[in-house]
Amino acid sequence: QVQLVESGGGSVQAGGRLRLSCAASGRIFSNYGVGWFRQAPGKDREFVAAISWSVDSTNYADSVKGRFTISRDDAKNTVYLEMNNLKPEDTAVYYCAAEKQATTLAMGVTGSSRSPSASYEYDYWGQGTQVTVSI
């Protein structure tokens, strides 16, 4: 079981920046890939960004490419979403989610490097953090 807690949301003006954090506890977090999703009022949840357990695979929605950066610090069991040049259309509740991608064996860690955009690929979800961008 993995528990995820998002933080860092808030209200900013258009053009501003925020850094979201997704702190994990429970299993070996470094074996999990993590994705960020968001849901605006009246809209479906949508993919934002993802990073693999091995860090060599990242994936971004077209709407955030060049503005958002996903990264992870496994020593702190935390994944970050750096959001720059925020736009009003970025307003949403942001969720992080985790998918187990690797297994620790006696001879080392083995797994598949992936950064899926489909929400059904993820097994664990946080409660979300609100981001509001005003004009």
Protein Blocks (a to p, Z undefined) as FASTA:
>chain_A
ZZdddehiacddehiacddddddehiafklpccddddddehiacddfbdcdfkopaccdd
fklgokaccdddfknopacdddehiafklgccdddddddfbdcdfkbccddddddfbfkl
pmbdcebjaddddZZ
